[in-house]
Amino acid sequence: MANVVVVGSQWGDEGKGKIVDWLSERADVVVRFQGGHNAGHTLVIDGVTYKLSLLPSGVVRPGKLAVIGNGVVIDPWALAEEIDTLRAKGVAIDRDNLRIAENATLILPLHRELDALREAAAGAGKIGTTKRGIGPAYEDKVGRRAIRVMDLQTLDTLRPKVERILTHHNALRRGLGEPVVSAEELYAQLEEIAPKILPFVDTVWALLDYHRRQGSRILFEGAQGALLDIDHGTYPFVTSSNTVAAQAATGCGMGPGAIGYVLGITKAYTTRVGGGPFPSELEDETGRLLGERGREFGTVTGRARRCGWFDACLVRQTIKVSGIDGIALTKLDVLDGIEELQVCTGYRLDDQAFDHLPAAQGAQARVEPVYETLEGWTESTAGARSWADLPANCIKYVRRLEELIEAPVALLSTSPERDDTILMKDPFED
């Protein structure tokens, strides 16, 4: 059996929720390994819709252990609210099915405020942050002044840590003309929220090592997409963590040898939320059609997503950077009835051809896509559950994408329903 890492191969919003839920039924442990509550999954199970931001998808399935790893930055108030929301829908959440890494970093109210203040002051330089404090929390983590989950267990030693983080943040707030944060107020907030988080705290690296030795199937669940990676994404229009598959090991305390298969969730067209380069973006009727059919609005933010043709050049790049073994191609049905389909195969910039997206911000903004035209199909693919249900031109489209991205399609998703899935390769099987 192979432990599986699921990552997005584009700019996020690729449909990871359904695929992770589909895989979680086969897994014993589901681990979230990076990001915060700035990304969301929508699951539909037996007609009930669940919207998750921090909690791993396995938490809604009985008998599964959901784990939040140390690579995640945790807003304890948002987490408590999410737990309460799921409990109200009848989902049992306790220590039997949820554990939180003791060494995960906390997002504090001052992080959320700083995030919003910076974005408001950025003017034309805005990067489209969700203003949930993710970036500032990661900054404090690498600045070695963060307050971590384990600190809630020893409140008697927390005050000096509160003073230390406020030395930094209050200096920033004074510079922005904002009132300083009271140490007593922040301490009181943490003291109040601690009892809601502490029941789930564990030494996650040891817990996962135990499950690996027991032969449990472990599913590592990433948030956002590889093109939002802090190192390998379209910087600076990226998130504040590493979103590529290698982070699965670092973000939960397991060695890279624990990873057996990397599945890249890939939308049959391309979308992105917020600012930043998007070479294959469509600002015409076709782009609007894709957005309407695909219901392209963010799970967390509600923001409309920008839409465009499939960018095989970018997906090929993320497949190599993330070590993706196969892809799950989602939302194929959104392309039904479009007479001609364009696929970006490369770029041109100043009469020079590129087989990858240049790293420089200015170059990324100026590249022009090189397209290949493929014939569309008029038949419906919605709800297809086998290759035999797919139109001939649809199969040609999928096979051509495999050639261009240099990776096989392991799964095909033809609707939001979890059973409308065509399986070619079970990622859990060696």
Secondary structure, DSSP 8 states (H G I E B T S, - for coil): ---EEEEESSSS-SSHHHHHHHHHTT-SEEEE-SB-TTS-EEEEETTEEEEESSS-GGGGSTT-EEEE-TTBEE-HHHHHHHHHHHHHTT---STTTEEEETT-EE--HHHHHHHHHHHHHHGGG-----SSSHHHHHHHHHTT---BGGGGG-GGGHHHHHHHHHHHHHHHHHHTT-----HHHHHHHHHHHHHHHGGGEE-HHHHHHHHHHTT--EEEE--S-GGG-TTTSSTTSS-SS--STTHHHHTTT--GGG--EEEEEEESSEEE-SSS--TTB--SHHHHHHHHHTT-B-TTT--B-EEE-EEHHHHHHHHHHHT--EEEEE-GGGGTT-SEEEEEEEEEETTEEESS--SSHHHHHH-EEEEEEEE---S--TT--SGGGS-HHHHHHHHHHHHHHTS-EEEEE-SSSTT-EEESS-TT--
